[in-house]
């Protein structure tokens, strides 16, 4: 998605500056940086992680670095940047979608390998943003335990429940 987003953002910024009278340099040097969509992460933290301040010169590389920095925090599922130039002022808006906090996990269907042994392979951090890569890594570690015991067709299906804004992962095991 980000590969398609950057050219579209550059095109939209170029079209805004090309069509807005007197806004030729407005989006290149925004007067302010706004943040939308954040709930747990503070606006100041997002601005600091983005590395942008009002008046900074914007181009493709700066926007790419900004979005990469925000994604690198691991706190967001999606980050988008847009520029609104009106009345001679430009506002760069960073729209974020936060990842849910992991509140717990459950292992169901474990018979051959004890649930306690499988729990030892879970490297998910509670009360932190849910990391999809950590979930995949946990599934791979559990799967290799089953393969070591000769259960090559064992299937581990992680199900993430995000009701209430928090996440709970259930590892359903079919031995």
Rosetta blueprint (number, residue, H / E / L):
1 X L
2 X H
3 X H
4 X H
5 X H
6 X H
7 X H
8 X H
9 X H
10 X H
11 X H
12 X H
13 X H
14 X H
15 X H
16 X H
17 X H
18 X H
19 X H
20 X L
21 X L
22 X L
23 X L
24 X L
25 X L
26 X L
27 X L
28 X L
29 X E
30 X L
31 X L
32 X E
33 X E
34 X E
35 X E
36 X E
37 X L
38 X L
39 X L
40 X L
41 X L
42 X L
43 X H
44 X H
45 X H
46 X H
47 X H
48 X H
49 X H
50 X H
51 X L
52 X L
53 X L
54 X L
55 X L
56 X L
57 X E
58 X L
59 X L
60 X H
61 X H
62 X H
63 X H
64 X H
65 X H
66 X H
67 X H
68 X H
69 X H
70 X H
71 X H
72 X H
73 X L
74 X L
75 X L
76 X E
77 X E
78 X E
79 X E
80 X E
81 X E
82 X E
83 X E
84 X E
85 X E
86 X E
87 X L
88 X L
89 X E
90 X E
91 X E
92 X E
93 X E
94 X E
95 X E
96 X E
97 X E
98 X E
99 X L
100 X L
101 X E
102 X E
103 X E
104 X E
105 X E
106 X E
107 X E
108 X E
109 X L
110 X L
111 X L
112 X L
113 X L
114 X L
115 X H
116 X H
117 X H
118 X H
119 X H
120 X L
121 X L
122 X L
123 X L
124 X L
125 X L
126 X L
127 X L
128 X L
129 X E
130 X L
131 X L
132 X H
133 X H
134 X H
135 X H
136 X H
137 X H
138 X H
139 X H
140 X H
141 X H
142 X H
143 X H
144 X H
145 X H
146 X H
147 X H
148 X H
149 X L
150 X L
151 X L
152 X L
153 X L
154 X L
155 X E
156 X E
157 X E
158 X E
159 X E
160 X E
161 X E
162 X L
163 X H
164 X H
165 X H
166 X E
167 X E
168 X E
169 X E
170 X E
171 X E
172 X E
173 X E
174 X E
175 X L
